[in-house]
Amino acid sequence: MQETVEKTIIPIINALMDGIETDEEIAAKTEIKLNIVRKILYKLYDLKIANYKRSKDPETQWYTYSWKFDEEELVRQINEECEKELNELNATLENEENNMFFVCPQGHVRYNFDTASDEEFLCVCGEELVFQDNSDMIEGIKQSIKLTKSDLDSFNESLQK
């Protein structure tokens, strides 16, 4: 499916960025069926990264849709999503660093200390919960934060070139 998406969306976005405006022109340039081009353009519109202007041909009375790719909105959305991911990773890191966890040896549950205490350190299956060393998990989250920050910085630096 990803291959199909790349074969259709990327050429359409490239055509829009090259200044080609109408769906018919995009279909001709990309050699993608017109109905598929239109579906993708409307999906890009739903994502708020493409806009159109409708005009009526005085001779034929047909409507023409002129499309424009909104690169600024795409950049804003990418930055917003990365910031959201970083916030979630930081919250997860804080939770992992500030709590002790206990797990069922059978893998049924993972509780923080307070919940494990409330459950008398017993799993719903009856097994006794055991302490979990989460230092590897903490390190993994820190690496994810570092990678996400690096990717975001690289993305923003590439835009300034």
N, C-alpha and C positions, 0 to 999 in steps of 0.2 A: 504494500500500500504506500509506504514512504517513497518508493521508487516512482510510483504513479504520480504522487503529489509533486515530487521534484521535477518530473517531466512536464507537468502542466503549470503549476503555480509559478515556478522560477522564471520560465520564459515569458509568462504574462506580466509579471512584475518588471522584468528587464525591458519589455516592450513599453510599458508605461513610463519607466524611467528614461527611456530613449525619446520620449515625447510623442509616442503614438497614442492617439486619444480614443478613437472609436473602437467598439467591439469588433466590427467587421475588419478594420485595419489590423487589429491585434490577431484575429483569427488567420488572416492572410499571411502576416509576417511569421507567426509561430507554427502555422500549419496544424493548428488544433481546431477541432470542430467548433463552430460558432456557438452552439448551445452549451458546450462545456466552458468556453471562454466566458459566456454570460453568467453561468452558475458560479464560476470562480470569482468573477468581478463582484457579484452580489455577496459572496462570502467575505471578500476583502472589505466590502462596504459595511457589512455587519460587524466586522472587527474594527471598523473605523479607520482603516488604513488606506482606503480608496474612496474617492468622492466622485460624483458625476454631476454634470450639468445637462439638462434636457433642453433641446431646441427643436423647433418645427421647421421642416423644409417647406418654403412657400409654394414650390411647384408641386411636389408630390403629397404634401400634407402629412408626411411621415415624420415621426420623431427620431431625432438622432441624439444619442447619449455620448457625451464627451467625458472620458474618464481621466482622473489624475491620481497618482499614487502619493500618499501623504507620508513621506519619509520621516518627518518630525514626529508624527504620532506614533509610528512604529518604534522609533528610538525611545520616545517617552514610555511606551508600554514595556519595552525590554528592560529599561532601567527600573521601572516600577516593579516588574516581576522579580528582578534580581534583588531589589531592596526587600521585597516581601519574603523571598527565600532566605536572605541573610537574617532578617528579624526572626523567622521561624527557627533557623539553625541556632541563633544566639539564645533564644528561649529554651530550646532543647538542651543546649550546652549548660545553661544555668541550672536547669532542673537536674541534669545528670551530675553536675559538680556539687550541688547542694543537698543531695539525698543519698541515702543508702538503699540498695535494692535487694530484694529476696525473690528467688524464683523457685518454681516447682521443678524437681529433678526430671519430671516427665515432660516439661515444657508447656504446661497448661497456663500458668499465670506468671506475671512479674509485678510485684508490689513494691511501693516505697515502704520505708520503715513503719510509718504511721498505719498504713492499710494492713501491712503484714501483722502488726501488733494487734489491730482490731480483729483480725482473722485468727489470732492466736498462733501465728506462724504455721498455719495449716492450709494446704491447697484444697480446692473444692473436691479433688479426687481422694483426699485423705492423707496424701504425702506431706511430710514435713518440709517446709520451705528452707532453702539454703541461701546463704549470703552470696551475692554476685559481685565480683570485682568488675567494675565498669570502666576501668582505666583505658582499655583498648577502645571502647565505645567513645569515650571522651576525646581520645586522640583522633579517632576517625571523624568526629564532628568538627574538631579544630581544623583538620585537613580540608574538609568540605567547605568550611568558612573561608579558609585561605584561598582555595581554588576558585570559589565563586567570586571573591573580591578581585582576584587576579584577572579572571575572565571579564568581569565588568569593567575594570580599569583598562584592559586591552581593547575592549569594544569601544569605550569612550575615547581612548587615544586614537584609534583608527579613524574615528569620525572627524577628528580635528586636523587630519592630514590632507 
